[in-house]
Amino acid sequence: MREKYLWLVIGILTVMTLGQACYIYEQSAVAKEISAPPVQPAIHSKAHSLKAYKSQQEEFKKWQEKVRGRIKTGTPLLDPDFDVFFDDRFFAERANPFSEIDNIRNSMMQSLQGSEKASFDAYWDKWFARRMLMTQFRTEAERTDNDITLTIHLPGLDPGGAKINITGDRIKITFSSEASQVGSGLIARNGPRQSYVKILPVPPDAVPGSGRVEMERERLKIRFARQQGSK
């Protein structure tokens, strides 16, 4: 009887020892999983950036082929032919969209020859002037230590007659005006009413996301907080 009890006790102790060993092993494995370094966000960010870049390149090649086809057949390029590529997503997905615009133009020019190059350049200049330049409208930039104020004079602008959208690096303004250029570069309110879409860069020393719009009679003001330490 004593032997039976002895073997029974030994069996129980063996089972307890094995159970304890399994518990310690499981706890060690869990600790290793917890202490293992997580996947670095930078890796995901880099992969995402590479994917976005490839997508941008594919979109550019499609647009480039379409534009080249129109140029070769003598079909005029209109504003929508440019706007479809240089849209809101273009400005949102690129780190330096306005620099990219210059790079894309140069790339297009290198892919064309002779009269095709001259034709594209002429269409590009017209579109660029209509979208990116404010030559018809007096524009002023005033800086203080804390603020940057852009003032755009829009002759014949109706109160509330402008739509302003500010995202990332660009300001998009949609409006109609009676602006007409007269002698010495002056702008007068005596021209036919026309609709405009203008795309402007956000000042580089502005605090991102701080743009505030103020509408006055025939004047549009956009105020940004200024980055501290900027010159």
C-alpha positions as CSV (number, residue, x, y, z in Angstrom):
1,M,0.0,0.0,0.0
2,R,2.7,2.4,0.9
3,E,4.3,1.7,-2.5
4,K,1.1,2.5,-4.3
5,Y,0.7,5.8,-2.5
6,L,4.3,6.6,-3.1
7,W,3.9,6.0,-6.9
8,L,0.7,8.0,-6.8
9,V,2.4,11.0,-5.1
10,I,5.3,10.7,-7.6
11,G,2.8,10.7,-10.5
12,I,1.0,13.8,-9.2
13,L,4.3,15.7,-8.7
14,T,5.4,14.8,-12.2
15,V,2.2,16.1,-13.7
16,M,2.4,19.3,-11.7
17,T,6.1,19.7,-12.8
18,L,5.2,19.3,-16.4
19,G,2.3,21.7,-16.1
20,Q,4.5,24.3,-14.5
21,A,7.1,23.9,-17.2
22,C,4.4,24.3,-20.0
23,Y,3.1,27.4,-18.2
24,I,6.6,28.9,-18.0
25,Y,7.2,28.2,-21.7
26,E,4.0,29.8,-22.7
27,Q,4.6,32.9,-20.6
28,S,8.1,33.2,-22.1
29,A,6.7,32.9,-25.6
30,V,4.1,35.6,-24.9
31,A,6.7,37.9,-23.4
32,K,8.8,37.5,-26.5
33,E,5.8,38.4,-28.7
34,I,5.1,41.5,-26.6
35,S,8.7,42.6,-26.4
36,A,9.3,42.0,-30.2
37,P,9.8,45.3,-32.0
38,P,6.7,46.3,-34.0
39,V,6.9,46.8,-37.8
40,Q,8.4,50.2,-38.3
41,P,5.9,52.7,-39.6
42,A,8.6,54.1,-41.9
43,I,8.6,50.8,-43.8
44,H,4.9,51.1,-44.5
45,S,5.3,54.8,-45.3
46,K,8.1,54.0,-47.7
47,A,6.1,51.3,-49.4
48,H,3.1,53.6,-49.6
49,S,5.2,56.4,-51.1
50,L,6.6,54.0,-53.7
51,K,3.2,52.8,-54.7
52,A,1.9,56.4,-54.9
53,Y,4.9,57.3,-57.1
54,K,4.3,54.4,-59.5
55,S,0.6,55.3,-59.7
56,Q,1.5,59.0,-60.5
57,Q,4.0,57.9,-63.2
58,E,1.4,55.6,-64.8
59,E,-1.2,58.5,-64.8
60,F,1.4,60.8,-66.3
61,K,2.3,58.4,-69.1
62,K,-1.4,57.9,-70.0
63,W,-2.0,61.7,-70.0
64,Q,1.3,62.2,-72.0
65,E,0.3,59.8,-74.7
66,K,-3.2,61.4,-75.0
67,V,-1.7,64.9,-75.3
68,R,0.9,63.7,-77.8
69,G,-1.8,62.0,-79.9
70,R,-3.8,65.2,-80.0
71,I,-0.8,67.3,-80.9
72,K,0.3,64.9,-83.7
73,T,-3.2,65.0,-85.3
74,G,-3.4,68.8,-85.0
75,T,-6.3,68.7,-82.5
76,P,-6.3,71.8,-80.3
77,L,-5.6,71.4,-76.6
78,L,-8.2,73.0,-74.4
79,D,-8.3,73.8,-70.7
80,P,-10.1,70.6,-69.8
81,D,-7.2,68.6,-71.5
82,F,-4.9,70.0,-68.8
83,D,-7.4,70.3,-66.0
84,V,-8.1,66.6,-66.1
85,F,-4.5,65.8,-65.1
86,F,-3.7,68.8,-62.9
87,D,-6.8,68.3,-60.7
88,D,-7.3,68.4,-56.9
89,R,-5.8,65.0,-56.5
90,F,-2.7,66.1,-58.3
91,F,-2.1,68.9,-55.8
92,A,-3.0,66.7,-52.8
93,E,-0.8,63.7,-53.6
94,R,2.5,65.5,-54.5
95,A,4.9,66.9,-52.0
96,N,5.8,69.9,-54.2
97,P,3.0,70.2,-56.8
98,F,4.1,73.5,-58.3
99,S,7.6,72.2,-58.9
100,E,6.2,69.1,-60.4
101,I,4.2,71.2,-62.9
102,D,7.5,72.6,-64.2
103,N,9.0,69.1,-64.4
104,I,6.1,67.8,-66.3
105,R,6.2,70.6,-68.8
106,N,9.9,70.0,-69.4
107,S,9.3,66.2,-69.8
108,M,6.6,66.9,-72.3
109,M,8.8,69.3,-74.3
110,Q,11.6,66.7,-74.5
111,S,9.2,64.1,-75.8
112,L,8.1,66.3,-78.8
113,Q,10.0,67.6,-81.8
114,G,9.8,70.6,-84.1
115,S,6.4,72.0,-84.7
116,E,4.8,69.6,-82.2
117,K,7.0,71.1,-79.5
118,A,6.1,74.7,-80.5
119,S,2.4,73.8,-80.6
120,F,2.4,72.2,-77.2
121,D,4.3,75.1,-75.7
122,A,1.7,77.6,-77.0
123,Y,-1.2,75.7,-75.6
124,W,0.6,75.2,-72.3
125,D,1.3,78.9,-72.0
126,K,-2.3,79.8,-72.5
127,W,-3.6,77.3,-70.0
128,F,-0.9,78.2,-67.5
129,A,-1.8,81.9,-67.8
130,R,-5.5,81.2,-67.3
131,R,-5.0,79.0,-64.3
132,M,-1.8,80.0,-62.5
133,L,-1.1,83.7,-63.2
134,M,-2.9,86.7,-61.8
135,T,-1.8,89.3,-64.4
136,Q,-5.3,90.6,-64.8
137,F,-5.8,91.1,-61.1
138,R,-3.9,93.2,-58.6
139,T,-2.5,90.9,-55.9
140,E,-0.7,92.0,-52.8
141,A,1.0,90.1,-50.0
142,E,1.5,91.7,-46.6
143,R,3.6,90.1,-43.9
144,T,3.8,90.8,-40.2
145,D,5.6,88.8,-37.5
146,N,2.5,86.7,-37.0
147,D,0.4,86.8,-40.2
148,I,0.5,86.7,-43.9
149,T,-2.4,88.4,-45.8
150,L,-3.0,87.9,-49.5
151,T,-5.3,90.6,-51.0
152,I,-6.7,90.1,-54.5
153,H,-8.7,92.8,-56.2
154,L,-11.5,91.5,-58.3
155,P,-13.4,94.2,-60.2
156,G,-17.1,93.6,-60.5
157,L,-17.1,90.7,-57.9
158,D,-20.5,90.1,-56.4
159,P,-20.6,89.8,-52.6
160,G,-20.1,86.1,-51.9
161,G,-19.5,85.5,-55.6
162,A,-16.2,83.6,-55.1
163,K,-15.5,80.1,-54.0
164,I,-12.2,79.5,-52.3
165,N,-10.8,76.1,-51.4
166,I,-7.4,75.8,-49.6
167,T,-5.8,72.4,-49.2
168,G,-2.2,71.5,-48.7
169,D,0.0,73.7,-50.9
170,R,-2.6,75.3,-53.1
171,I,-5.3,77.9,-53.1
172,K,-8.1,77.4,-55.6
173,I,-10.4,80.4,-56.4
174,T,-13.4,80.2,-58.7
175,F,-15.2,83.5,-59.5
176,S,-16.5,85.8,-62.2
177,S,-15.3,89.3,-62.7
178,E,-15.6,92.3,-65.0
179,A,-11.8,92.9,-65.0
180,S,-10.3,94.7,-68.0
181,Q,-6.7,95.7,-68.4
182,V,-6.1,99.3,-69.5
183,G,-3.0,101.4,-70.0
184,S,0.0,101.2,-67.6
185,G,-1.1,97.8,-66.4
186,L,-4.1,99.2,-64.5
187,I,-7.2,97.0,-64.0
188,A,-10.6,98.6,-64.5
189,R,-14.2,97.4,-64.0
190,N,-15.3,97.9,-67.6
191,G,-14.8,94.5,-69.3
192,P,-17.3,91.8,-70.1
193,R,-18.1,89.4,-67.2
194,Q,-16.0,86.3,-67.4
195,S,-15.6,83.2,-65.2
196,Y,-12.2,82.3,-63.9
197,V,-10.5,79.4,-62.0
198,K,-7.2,80.3,-60.5
199,I,-4.7,78.1,-58.6
200,L,-2.1,79.7,-56.4
201,P,0.5,78.4,-54.1
202,V,0.1,78.8,-50.4
203,P,2.9,81.0,-49.1
204,P,5.9,78.8,-48.1
205,D,6.1,80.5,-44.6
206,A,2.4,80.0,-43.8
207,V,1.3,77.6,-41.1
208,P,-0.5,74.7,-42.9
209,G,-4.2,74.7,-42.5
210,S,-4.4,78.2,-41.0
211,G,-6.0,80.0,-44.0
212,R,-9.0,82.2,-43.3
213,V,-11.0,83.9,-46.0
214,E,-12.5,87.4,-45.7
215,M,-14.7,88.8,-48.5
216,E,-15.0,92.5,-49.0
217,R,-16.5,94.5,-51.8
218,E,-14.4,93.6,-54.9
219,R,-11.6,92.4,-52.7
220,L,-10.7,88.9,-51.4
221,K,-8.4,88.5,-48.4
222,I,-6.8,85.3,-47.3
223,R,-5.0,85.4,-44.0
224,F,-2.5,82.8,-42.8
225,A,-0.7,82.4,-39.5
226,R,3.0,82.8,-40.2
227,Q,5.6,80.2,-39.1
228,Q,7.7,81.5,-36.3
229,G,11.3,82.2,-37.1
230,S,10.6,82.6,-40.9
231,K,12.2,85.6,-42.6
